[in-house]
Amino acid sequence: KSLKNIPGRMERIDAGQPFKVYVDYAHQKESMEALLLSAKKMVPSEGKIIVLLGAEGGGRDTAKRALMGEVVAKLADLVVVSNVDPYEDDPIEIAEGIARSAETHGKVRNENLFVILDRRSGIHKVLSLAKPEDIVLITGKGSEQSITIDGKTVPWDDRSVIKEEIRKL
């Protein structure tokens, strides 16, 4: 079974970890839903789907935050909300918009829903939660090579950060 046919640029990260990790750009309700439904078909019955997501700032569509929270609440087992590219917007406001929606749809904060604004820390959290039969999905950035916070763009690559964080486990 493979996730290679999912729309977007799904990329498997293998750094010797005992669970599957995929990076994907999914940052809209439809792409997130497709990704999660495909993962559900792959994960063994005892496995969990663990997802890291966020939403962009910069005045982008704020209504999608609730939609993203709803879809991950319904289709993922464990959710970490983190920064993607908040730009000049308040990252707490963005993350809370997603988290409140996830809570409305059944997730429980600090049980199966976590808000960790620092993306590296969020990535570490999803990886640390994973067991051998699980699938971890790191979404929102894909192969992008930067992140923009408080108007400052800095180099960033989810794929490299994931490998670094796996080595720390």
N, C-alpha and C positions, 0 to 999 in steps of 0.2 A: 504494500500500500504506500502511496506517495502523495504528497501535497503539491507536486510540481505543476498540476493542471489548474491550480487556483489562479483566478485573475490577479494580476499584480506581479510583483517581483519577489515571490517567495524564495527564501534562501535558507537552506539547512546549515546550521553551525554545529560542527563536530569537533570538540576539543577534548575528546575522551570521556565525556560525562555519560552516566548511565541512563539518561533520559533524552528525549528529542527536543531540540531547540530550533525554532524557525524565526527568521526576521522577515517582516513584511511591511510595506508602506501603508497598509489598510488604515484609512483615517476618515472614512465615511461609513454611515450605517450599513449600506449595501455591501461594501467590500469587507467590513468586519463580520457581518452576518455570513457571507459566503465562506470566509476563512474559518470561522468557528464551526459551521455546519460540516465542512470538509474534515476538520480536526475531529469532530465527534464520530465520524465514520471510521477514523483511523485508531482512535484511542481504545485500548483494551477496556473491558467492563470494569476492571478494578482501577483503571487509570483516571487521572484528572486532567482537565484542560486549565492551564494557568496562563493568564494573559496580563501583559503590561500595556497600558494605553494612555492616551492623553488627548488633548485637542489643541489646535493652534489658536493663538491669540491674534493680535493685529487687526481687531475689528471684524474677524471672519465670522461666519454663521454661528451665532451663539446658540441657536435652537438645536443644533446637532449634538450639543453636549448631553442633553437629556436623552436623545435617541441612542447615543453611544452607550450611556449608562444602562439603558434598558436592555439593549441587545447583549451586552456582556453579562448582565445580571441573569438573563434567561439562559444563555448558552455556555458560559464559562463557569468552572467550579470555584476558582480563586482569581481575584482581580486586584491588580495594583494600578492605581491611577498616578501618573507621573507627568512631568513636563515633556512636551514634544517641542514646540516652538511657541512660547507664549508671547514673543516679541515684546511690545510695551505693555500688554495687558497684564492684569494681576494674576499670576499663576495660581494663587490660592482660589480665586474666584472661578477660574477655569476648572480646576480639579474638583472643587466642591460641587459645581454644576453637574459633573459626571457622577460623582459619588452619591449625591443626594438622590439622583434618579435611580442608581443601582440599588440604593437602600429601599426606595419606594417599590422596587421590583424584587425584593426578597433578600438582598445581600445584607450582611451584618458587619459593621465596621470593626476592625481588629480581630475578626474571626475568619471571614472569607472575602473581605474587602479592606484594602489598605490604601491610604493616601500618603505617598512619599514623593514630595516634589523633586528632590534631587534625582535625576534620571539614573545615574550610576548606582545610587543606593536602591532605587526601585528595581533595577535589573538584578542587583545582588539579592534582593528579597525574593523575586520570582524564582530565581535559580535555587535559592536555599530552601524553598518550599517543595521543590520537585523531588519525586521518587522515581525509580527506574521505569515504571509503566506510564509515566505522565508525558504530556506534550506541553512545552512552554512556547508561547507566542509573544514575541517582542514586536509591537506594532507602532506605526505612526511615522517612523523615520526611513525605514527600508535601507537603501544604500546611500542615503544622503550623507554628505561629508561635513556638515556643520549643524550647530544649534544656535538659536537666537533668543537670548534672555535679556530683558531690560535694555533692548536696543543694541546689544552687543553680540555680534556673531563670532563664535569660536569654533575651532575644528572639533568635529565629533564624528564617530563612526560606531554605531551600535554593535557591529560585528566584532570589532576589536575590543570594545568594552566587555562584551559578553565573554570572549575568550579570557580576558584578564580576570574577570570575576569568577569564572569557572575554576581557574587556577587557585583562587583563594578559598574555595570550598573545602 
